């Protein structure tokens, strides 16, 4: 039989794929995708804890794999290695806080309400996520060496700066805030007042003989940050 006839015979005997078969294959794929997503999430969560507790230098891939309850080869399959995983942790840490900030919907808030909400949120987020400050501390020791490798990090901060700018502009127009305030400096002040307290409270507690881990002290400091920011913004 010629090649043309053989090819023709194959075409005639090939059965069309049924809709049921396609649906079945797609349905079988979904659990695998969910498993992959769960595994990736577990690795990132374990890596975040490891890097926050031990820094980049002290963190070990074996320890991260053990925390995530996976085979080390699977970690390399998903992230390629320690450096890439660390960058992913940095990105994930910033994505988490920026996503939470976005839900504040500052662009639709009254200026004073929105600014207070941002201050309180930032303070509460630092309290609830000490690993975030740990990761930032580690990366600052490296002078942002790994953060500079991320193409996404700059995009993440633009919406926040724009929303703070909107609050300041509306506050200035309504007579609530003084003119000429820099949105980046405002955010840096909020973050600095919160992070300094939390990263130094053990030494400060010892020096000043005051338990800065006490609930009342923590709540009072949160209000202090609000007062400092509004004192600066006062027209």
C-alpha positions in Angstrom: 0.0 0.0 0.0 1.3 3.5 -0.9 2.1 6.1 1.7 -0.8 8.2 0.5 -3.3 5.3 0.9 -1.9 4.4 4.3 -2.3 8.1 5.5 -5.8 8.1 4.1 -6.6 4.9 5.9 -5.4 6.4 9.1 -7.5 9.5 8.6 -10.6 7.3 8.1 -10.0 5.1 11.1 -9.1 8.0 13.5 -12.1 8.6 15.8 -13.0 12.2 16.7 -12.5 13.2 20.3 -15.8 13.5 22.1 -16.8 16.4 24.3 -17.1 14.0 27.2 -13.4 13.1 26.8 -12.3 16.7 26.7 -14.3 17.5 29.8 -12.9 14.5 31.6 -9.3 15.5 30.8 -9.9 19.1 32.0 -11.5 17.8 35.2 -8.6 15.5 35.8 -6.2 18.5 35.3 -7.9 20.7 37.9 -6.9 18.6 41.0 -3.3 18.6 39.7 -3.3 22.4 39.3 -4.8 22.8 42.8 -2.1 20.4 44.2 0.6 22.5 42.5 -0.8 25.7 43.9 -1.0 24.2 47.4 2.5 22.9 47.2 3.8 26.3 46.0 2.0 28.1 48.8 3.3 25.7 51.4 6.9 26.2 50.2 6.5 30.0 50.3 5.0 29.9 53.8 7.8 27.7 55.1 10.5 29.8 53.4 9.1 33.0 54.8 9.4 31.6 58.3 12.8 30.2 57.7 14.2 33.4 56.2 12.5 35.6 58.8 13.9 33.6 61.7 17.4 32.8 60.4 18.1 35.4 57.8 19.3 34.7 54.3 22.6 33.3 55.3 21.3 31.1 58.1 18.3 29.7 56.2 18.7 26.2 54.7 16.8 24.6 51.8 16.7 21.3 53.7 14.9 23.1 56.6 12.5 24.8 54.3 11.6 21.5 52.6 11.1 19.9 56.1 8.8 22.8 57.2 6.8 22.4 54.0 6.7 18.6 54.4 8.0 18.1 50.8 10.9 16.5 49.1 13.8 19.0 48.5 13.8 18.2 44.8 10.3 19.4 44.6 11.3 22.8 46.0 14.0 23.1 43.3 11.4 22.1 40.7 9.1 24.9 41.8 11.6 27.7 42.5 14.9 26.7 41.1 17.0 27.4 44.1 17.6 29.4 47.3 18.1 32.8 45.6 15.0 32.5 43.5 13.0 31.3 46.4 14.2 34.2 48.6 13.2 36.7 45.9 9.8 35.0 45.7 9.4 35.4 49.4 10.3 39.1 49.2 7.7 39.6 46.4 5.1 37.6 48.3 5.7 39.7 51.5 5.1 43.0 49.7 2.2 41.6 47.6 0.5 40.6 50.9 0.7 44.0 52.6 -0.1 46.0 49.4 -3.1 43.8 48.7 -4.4 44.3 52.2 -3.8 48.1 51.9 -5.8 48.1 48.6 -8.8 46.8 50.5 -8.8 50.0 52.6 -10.1 51.8 49.5 -8.4 55.1 50.4 -9.3 56.8 47.2 -13.0 56.9 48.3 -12.3 57.8 52.0 -12.6 61.3 53.6 -9.0 62.6 54.0 -8.8 62.4 57.8 -10.6 59.1 58.0 -8.5 57.6 55.3 -5.2 58.8 56.9 -6.2 57.4 60.3 -7.2 54.1 58.7 -3.9 53.8 57.0 -1.9 54.5 60.2 -3.9 52.1 62.3 -3.9 49.4 59.5 -0.1 49.6 59.1 0.5 49.4 62.9 -1.9 46.4 63.2 -0.3 44.7 60.2 3.2 45.0 61.7 1.8 43.5 64.9 0.1 40.6 63.2 3.0 39.9 60.8 6.3 40.0 62.6 7.8 37.9 59.8 7.3 40.9 57.5 9.6 43.1 59.5 12.1 40.2 59.9 12.3 39.7 56.1 12.8 43.5 55.6 15.5 43.5 58.2 17.3 40.7 56.5 17.1 42.4 53.1 18.3 45.7 54.4 21.4 43.9 55.7 22.0 42.9 52.1 21.4 46.5 51.0 18.4 45.3 48.9 20.6 43.1 46.8 17.9 40.6 46.1 15.0 43.1 46.0 16.6 44.8 43.1 16.3 41.6 41.1 12.5 41.8 41.2 10.7 43.4 38.3 7.4 43.5 40.1 8.4 45.4 43.3 8.2 48.9 41.8 4.7 48.3 40.4 3.5 47.2 43.8 4.3 50.6 45.5 2.9 52.9 42.8 -0.8 52.5 43.8 -0.1 53.1 47.5 1.8 56.4 46.8 -1.0 57.5 44.4 -3.7 56.8 47.1 -1.8 58.7 49.8 -1.3 61.6 47.3 -5.0 61.6 46.8 -5.7 61.8 50.5 -3.2 64.7 50.9 -4.6 66.6 47.9 -8.2 66.3 49.1 -7.2 67.1 52.6 -5.3 70.2 51.5 -8.3 71.3 49.3 -10.7 70.9 52.2 -8.4 72.6 54.8 -7.7 69.5 56.8 -4.0 69.1 55.8 -1.3 71.6 55.2 0.1 72.0 51.6 3.3 70.5 50.3 3.3 67.1 52.1 5.3 64.3 50.4 3.3 61.0 50.3 6.4 58.9 50.4 7.7 60.7 53.5 4.3 60.3 55.2 4.3 56.6 54.6 8.0 56.3 55.7 7.1 58.1 58.9 4.2 55.8 59.6 6.2 52.7 58.9 9.3 53.9 60.9 7.3 54.7 64.0 5.7 51.3 64.0 8.7 49.2 63.0 11.2 50.9 65.4 9.0 50.2 68.4 8.5 46.5 67.5 12.1 45.7 66.5 13.6 47.5 69.5 11.0 47.0 72.2 13.1 44.4 74.1 16.0 46.7 74.6 13.8 49.8 75.1 11.8 47.9 77.8 15.1 47.1 79.6 16.5 50.6 79.3 13.4 52.4 80.4 12.1 49.7 82.8 8.8 49.7 81.0 7.1 46.6 79.5 6.6 47.7 75.9 5.0 44.3 75.1 2.1 45.1 77.4 -1.2 45.4 75.6 -1.8 48.9 77.0 1.6 50.1 75.9 1.1 48.7 72.4 -2.3 50.3 72.0 -1.0 53.6 73.3 1.8 53.6 70.8 -0.6 53.0 68.0 -2.5 56.1 69.0 0.8 58.0 69.4 1.6 57.3 65.8 -1.8 58.7 64.7 -1.2 61.9 66.8 2.3 62.4 65.4 1.1 62.1 61.8 -1.9 64.4 62.3 0.3 67.0 64.2 2.5 67.1 61.2 -0.4 67.4 58.7 -2.1 70.1 60.7 -2.6 73.3 58.5 
